[in-house]
Amino acid sequence: MTQLEQAKKGVITNEMKQVALKEGMEPQYIRSSIADGTVIITKNKNHKIEPLAIGKGLATKINANIGSSQDKVNLKDELEKLHAAVNAGADAVMDLSTGGKIDEIRKAIIQESPVPIGTVPIYQAALEAVRKGKSLVELEADEIFEIIEKHAEDDVDFITVHCGITQRSLERVKIEGRLMGIVSRGGALTAEWMNFNKKENPLFEQYDRLLTIAKKYDMTLSLGDGLRPGCLNDATDRGQIEELVTLGELAQKAVSEDVQVMIEGPGHMPLNQIEANILLQKRLCHGAPFYVLGPLVTDIAPGYDHITSAIGGAIAGAAGADFLCYVTGMNRYGCP
């Protein structure tokens, strides 16, 4: 059974006891919060690590992103990044590799990591398509789900999946217009697949299939904000909010099916909109843990995102964000 399934049955698991002790909370609080979807424990049932709790009333957690690129592939470098991030206090690490032998890199990182590992399977799906001599848009939905299951089998603890990008939300973006368009790499890949095939997003259309995979491994779904703003001008627009409404509905469904879930959030955003966005997410997503990618509070400091995101992250954390993204050794759009 998943942690969520046991929590609903009133069972306090060893993992719940461990995180309760670490957080200085009562085990019963952890259990009841997991049961109502406001706290998650990010731990694939087969991954031998200490469990990590994220959510309401707990300490704000930090994630660090690492990963190879097509320009530079060096497993030793990635493992050094992993250890540097953990030694600096990162609570979790995402492997966003897009170059080299991705399976080997991911497995090595998982093997050496003492903290939960997250991934974005659509990145590997795109690379595998190229290796097969075709484009991502030519992949069948089954091929995308095969990659997702592979990550789960490899003991990945949480995955970013852009389920909230729908034909309706893309139409919202098109009607309102944007200065920067879609800046999320995973979001852009998903939208490209949809536009080329004239079909609905398979991760949205076959969401039950995704839930089945996640439940089998007790792998947390991080519902990605593929339509997050890429500049201050686009913050809190119709596309972003349309997607957020959908993510809230999908989060509810996940919890009802005993799958743990968190919500990803923007992005570039003015200082005076951060708190409002946190409140909006918590309301629309029924208190699901909020994983904030930044936010970056200015568009004019490329190369200094560690500073601008630290400012936005501090404000977001104070306003109730549960999980903050920090980019290590990647470009400004390294977040999923």
C-alpha positions in Angstrom: 0.0 0.0 0.0 1.1 3.6 -0.6 1.8 6.0 2.3 -1.5 7.8 1.4 -3.5 4.6 1.4 -2.2 3.6 4.8 -2.7 7.1 6.2 -6.4 7.0 5.1 -6.8 3.7 7.0 -5.4 5.3 10.2 -2.0 3.5 10.0 1.1 5.4 11.2 4.0 3.9 9.1 7.6 3.8 10.1 8.2 6.5 7.5 5.6 8.7 9.1 7.3 8.2 12.5 10.7 9.1 11.0 9.6 12.3 9.4 7.6 13.3 12.5 10.7 13.0 14.7 12.7 15.0 12.2 10.1 17.7 11.9 9.3 17.9 15.6 5.7 17.0 15.0 3.3 14.4 16.3 3.1 11.2 14.1 -0.7 11.6 14.1 -0.4 15.1 12.5 1.8 13.6 9.8 -0.7 10.8 9.2 -3.8 12.9 9.1 -2.0 15.5 6.8 -0.9 12.8 4.4 -4.5 11.5 4.4 -6.0 14.8 3.4 -3.3 15.5 0.7 -1.6 18.5 2.4 1.6 16.6 3.3 3.5 14.1 1.1 6.4 11.7 1.8 8.6 11.6 -1.3 10.0 8.1 -1.3 9.7 5.4 -4.0 8.8 2.3 -2.0 11.9 0.6 -3.4 14.4 3.4 -2.8 16.6 2.9 0.3 16.7 6.5 1.7 15.4 8.4 4.6 11.9 9.6 3.8 11.3 13.3 3.2 8.1 15.1 4.2 6.9 18.2 2.3 3.8 20.2 3.0 1.6 22.1 5.5 3.1 23.1 8.8 6.5 21.6 8.0 9.9 23.2 7.3 10.3 24.5 3.8 12.4 22.1 1.7 15.0 22.9 -0.9 15.5 21.0 -4.2 18.6 21.3 -6.4 18.7 20.6 -10.1 21.6 18.8 -11.8 22.0 17.0 -15.1 24.0 16.5 -18.2 23.4 18.3 -21.5 24.1 17.3 -25.1 27.1 19.7 -25.0 28.6 18.2 -21.9 28.3 14.6 -20.6 30.3 13.6 -17.6 29.0 11.2 -15.0 31.7 12.2 -12.5 30.6 15.8 -12.8 27.0 14.9 -12.1 27.9 12.9 -9.0 30.1 15.8 -7.8 27.1 18.2 -8.3 24.9 15.7 -6.3 27.3 15.6 -3.4 27.8 19.4 -3.5 24.1 20.0 -3.4 23.5 17.5 -0.5 26.5 18.9 1.5 25.0 22.4 1.0 21.8 21.3 2.6 19.5 20.3 -0.4 16.6 18.1 0.8 16.1 16.6 -2.7 17.8 16.6 -6.1 16.3 16.4 -9.6 18.3 14.8 -12.4 17.3 16.7 -15.5 19.9 15.1 -17.8 19.3 15.5 -21.6 22.6 14.1 -22.9 24.6 10.9 -22.9 23.6 7.6 -21.5 20.7 9.0 -19.4 19.7 5.6 -17.9 23.2 5.1 -16.6 23.4 8.6 -15.2 20.1 8.4 -13.5 20.8 5.0 -11.9 24.2 6.1 -10.7 22.7 9.3 -9.1 20.0 7.3 -7.4 22.5 4.7 -6.2 24.7 7.4 -4.6 22.0 9.8 -3.3 21.0 9.9 0.3 18.1 12.2 -0.6 15.0 11.8 -2.8 15.6 12.0 -6.6 13.2 13.5 -9.1 13.2 13.5 -12.9 11.3 14.8 -15.9 10.6 11.7 -18.1 9.5 13.8 -21.2 13.2 14.9 -21.5 14.3 11.4 -22.0 11.4 10.7 -24.3 12.5 13.5 -26.6 16.1 12.2 -26.6 15.0 8.6 -27.3 12.9 9.9 -30.2 16.0 11.5 -31.8 18.0 8.3 -31.3 15.2 6.4 -33.2 15.6 8.9 -36.1 12.4 10.8 -35.5 11.0 13.8 -33.6 9.3 13.8 -30.2 6.0 14.6 -32.0 6.2 11.3 -33.8 6.2 9.3 -30.6 3.2 7.3 -29.6 1.6 7.8 -26.2 2.7 4.3 -25.2 6.3 5.2 -25.8 6.0 8.2 -23.4 4.4 6.0 -20.7 7.1 3.4 -21.2 9.7 6.0 -20.2 7.7 7.0 -17.2 7.4 3.4 -16.0 11.2 3.0 -16.5 11.9 5.9 -14.2 9.6 4.4 -11.6 11.2 1.0 -11.9 14.6 2.7 -11.3 13.4 4.0 -7.9 12.8 7.6 -8.9 10.9 9.2 -6.0 9.0 12.0 -7.8 8.5 12.9 -11.4 7.4 16.1 -13.1 4.5 15.5 -15.5 2.9 18.3 -17.5 -0.7 17.0 -17.3 -2.3 20.4 -17.0 -1.4 21.5 -20.6 -4.7 21.0 -22.5 -6.1 22.2 -25.7 -8.2 24.6 -23.7 -5.3 26.1 -21.8 -3.2 26.5 -25.0 -6.1 28.3 -26.5 -6.1 30.7 -23.5 -2.5 31.5 -24.1 -3.1 32.0 -27.8 -6.1 34.4 -27.3 -4.4 36.5 -24.6 -1.0 36.5 -26.1 2.4 36.3 -24.4 5.7 38.1 -24.6 7.7 34.9 -23.9 5.4 32.1 -24.9 6.0 28.8 -23.3 9.4 28.7 -21.6 9.1 25.4 -19.7 11.1 22.8 -21.7 8.7 20.0 -20.7 5.7 22.2 -21.4 7.0 23.3 -24.8 7.7 19.6 -25.8 4.2 18.6 -24.7 2.5 21.5 -26.5 4.5 20.8 -29.7 3.3 17.1 -29.6 -0.3 18.3 -29.2 -0.1 20.8 -32.0 1.5 18.4 -34.4 -0.8 15.5 -33.7 -4.0 17.6 -33.3 -4.7 15.6 -30.2 -5.2 16.2 -26.5 -2.3 15.8 -24.1 -1.9 12.1 -23.5 -0.8 12.7 -19.8 -4.2 14.5 -19.3 -6.3 12.2 -21.5 -4.7 9.0 -19.9 -4.3 10.4 -16.4 -5.6 7.2 -14.9 -2.8 5.3 -16.5 -0.3 7.6 -15.0 -1.9 7.2 -11.6 -1.6 3.4 -11.9 2.1 3.6 -12.5 2.7 6.1 -9.6 0.6 4.0 -7.2 2.5 0.8 -8.0 5.7 2.4 -6.8 4.4 5.0 -4.4 6.1 7.6 -6.6 5.0 11.2 -6.1 3.6 13.1 -9.0 4.8 16.6 -9.3 2.2 18.3 -11.5 4.3 20.6 -13.7 3.4 24.2 -14.6 4.2 23.9 -18.3 2.5 27.3 -18.8 4.4 29.2 -16.1 5.4 32.8 -17.0 8.9 33.3 -18.5 8.9 37.0 -17.8 7.2 39.5 -15.5 4.9 40.6 -18.2 3.3 37.2 -18.5 2.8 36.5 -14.8 -0.6 35.4 -13.6 -2.1 35.4 -17.0 -5.1 33.3 -18.2 -3.0 30.4 -19.5 -1.2 30.0 -16.2 -4.4 30.2 -14.2 -6.3 27.9 -16.5 -3.6 25.3 -16.1 -3.6 25.8 -12.3 -7.3 25.1 -12.2 -6.8 21.8 -14.1 -3.9 20.9 -11.8 -6.1 21.3 -8.8 -8.7 19.0 -10.2 -6.0 16.4 -11.1 -4.5 16.6 -7.7 -7.9 15.9 -6.1 -8.2 12.8 -8.3 -4.8 11.6 -7.4 -5.5 11.8 -3.7 -8.8 10.0 -4.2 -6.8 7.2 -5.9 -4.1 7.0 -3.1 -1.4 8.7 -5.1 0.7 11.4 -3.5 0.9 14.7 -5.4 2.4 18.2 -5.3 1.9 21.2 -7.5 4.6 23.2 -9.3 4.4 26.9 -9.6 5.9 29.9 -11.4 8.3 31.1 -12.7 9.0 34.8 -13.3 6.8 37.0 -11.2 6.8 40.5 -9.7 7.4 40.7 -6.0 3.8 42.0 -5.4 2.2 38.9 -7.0 4.0 36.1 -5.2 1.9 35.9 -2.1 -1.3 36.2 -4.1 -0.1 33.3 -6.3 0.6 31.1 -3.2 -2.8 31.8 -1.8 -4.5 31.1 -5.1 -2.7 27.8 -5.5 -3.5 26.6 -2.0 -7.2 27.4 -2.6 -7.5 25.9 -6.0 -5.5 22.8 -5.2 -7.0 22.2 -1.7 -3.8 22.7 0.2 -1.6 20.4 -1.9 2.1 21.0 -1.3 3.4 23.8 -3.5 6.7 23.4 -5.3 7.9 26.8 -6.5 10.4 27.2 -9.3 12.0 30.4 -8.2 10.2 32.6 -8.6 12.6 35.0 -10.4 11.6 38.6 -9.5 13.3 40.4 -12.4 14.0 39.8 -16.1 17.2 41.8 -16.2 19.7 39.6 -14.3 20.6 36.6 -16.4 23.6 34.8 -14.9 22.5 35.8 -11.4 19.4 33.6 -11.0 20.8 32.3 -7.8 20.3 35.8 -6.3 16.9 36.7 -8.0 15.4 33.3 -7.2 16.7 33.4 -3.6 14.8 36.7 -3.2 11.6 35.3 -4.7 12.0 32.0 -2.9 12.3 33.7 0.5 9.1 35.6 -0.1 7.3 32.5 -1.4 8.5 30.4 1.6 7.2 33.1 4.0 3.9 33.1 2.1 3.5 29.3 2.4 5.4 27.6 -0.4 6.5 24.2 0.7 9.3 23.3 -1.7 11.8 25.6 -3.4 13.8 24.9 -6.6 17.4 25.9 -6.9 19.3 25.5 -10.2 22.8 24.1 -9.9 25.1 24.1 -13.0 22.3 24.6 -15.5 20.9 27.5 -17.5 18.0 29.7 -16.3 15.4 27.5 -17.9 16.8 24.3 -16.3 13.8 24.0 -14.1 11.2 21.5 -15.4 
